[in-house]
Amino acid sequence: AKSSLNQVRIWVRDEGIGIPREAHQKIFGIFERGVAAKSYEGTGIGLAIVARAVQRMGGTCGVESEPGQGSSFWIELPAA
């Protein structure tokens, strides 16, 4: 976790298939996925729910990922 005086950033890392750079922003939209729907399970709503909840708390979220390298997701929230 990264912190500053005004915000806290929490990272979650997975060792999955990774996400192409051109899909990084779209995966936070409802029913959007970074991979072909037939290849992997999932509905495409999980990250959309996270993004909406984080936004309502005054924060932001994002991802760092490359295909074949896994993904690092982060949320950043105002410090309490």
ABEGO torsion letter per residue (X at the ends): XBBBAABBBBBBBBABAEBBAAAAAAAABBGBBABBAAABBEAGAAAAAAAAAAAAAGBBBBBBBBBGAEBBBBBBBBBX
